[in-house]
Amino acid sequence: MLDGDRKSIEPMAGRLTAIDPPEKDYVQALQQFINQSNWEDSLVQENMRQRIGRICRRRGRRMPNG
């Protein structure tokens, strides 16, 4: 979502308030978005597999089988 060390809700919400005044409850909004969204797991997994593959190829490494 945005650069940062942790990808949990609170740090992401904190980064949002840094670019947009904290008039909104970003923690609650992100929790609702994550919990109530209908995620298609296979699409998310395929996207991550492709991203990891590109990174491995750039670094001259083989992708682990899985």
C-alpha positions, 0 to 999 in steps of 0.5 A: 500500500505505502512504503513502510516496515510493517504491513499491519493495519495500524502502521498503514493507517499512520502513514495515511494520516501523514498524507491526509489530515486525521479527520477520518478513522483510518484504522477502522476504515482499513479493518473494515476494508480488509475484513469485509472485502471478498478476496479471491485467494487464488488471484492474490496468490498468483499475483504474489507468485508473479511479483516474486518471480520478477524479483528473483529473475532480476537478482539472478535467482531461481524461484522456489518450487511450490 
